[in-house]
Amino acid sequence: MAGLLTDAGVTVLSGMALGIDTAAHEETLRRGGRTIAVLGTGILRTYPKQNAELAERIAATGALVSQFWPSQSPARYTFPRRNVVTSGLAQGTVVVEATSTSGAKMQARLALEHGKQVFLLRELVTTQPWARKYLDRGAVEVGHVDDVLTRLRTPEQVEELTAGRRQLTLELA
C-alpha cells in the first residue's frame, strides 16, 4: 500500500516502529518517495535501535518529527501521544493490519476523533470485529489503493484550503 501511494505522489507518514511501519518507510524510500517518521521518542533517540540507519535515510529525503524533548526516551505514554501527532499531520490513516489492542487501532480511533479519514483494508474488516464497528463511525473499507486516492485531496486543494485559512486569519487580526 505504501509503495502504491508513493507511486501516486503521496507522502507516507508512519511511526518507525518495527513491522509494518518500517516496511512502509522502507518501501517509500525504495521507490524514491517522501516519508515522514513521527517518533515516540525525542529526536536524538532512535527507537527501535535497529532503525537507526532507516532514520538517517528518512531524514535525508523526508523528515523525522517529534513533539518530545530531544533526549526523551521511549515510554509507555509517548507512543499514544505520537499517534495524536501522526493523525494531525495526515489527511487520513490507512490500517493494513491491527489487533483489538494494537497501536494501529488506536491510531484509527484518534483519526476518527480528529475528523480525519480512516481507511481499513477489506481483509481487516473481514477478520476484526473492532474494524467493522469503526465503519459505523465513519471509517471506509478499501480493497485497492485507488479507493484511498480518490478520497485524498490534491496538493493544490490543500494549498487552496490553507490560503483560505490564512486569509481568514488576516481579516480577524
Buried (B, 14 or more C-beta within 10 A) or exposed (E): BBBBBBEEEBBBBBBBBEEBBBBBBBBBBEBEBBBBBBBBBBBEBBBEEEBEEBBEBBEEEBBBBBBBEEEBEBEEEBBEBBBBBBBEBBBBBBBBEBEEEBBBBBBBBBBBEEEBBBBBBEEBBEEBEBBBEBEEEEBBBBEEBEBBBEEBEEEEEEEEEEEEEEEEEEEEE
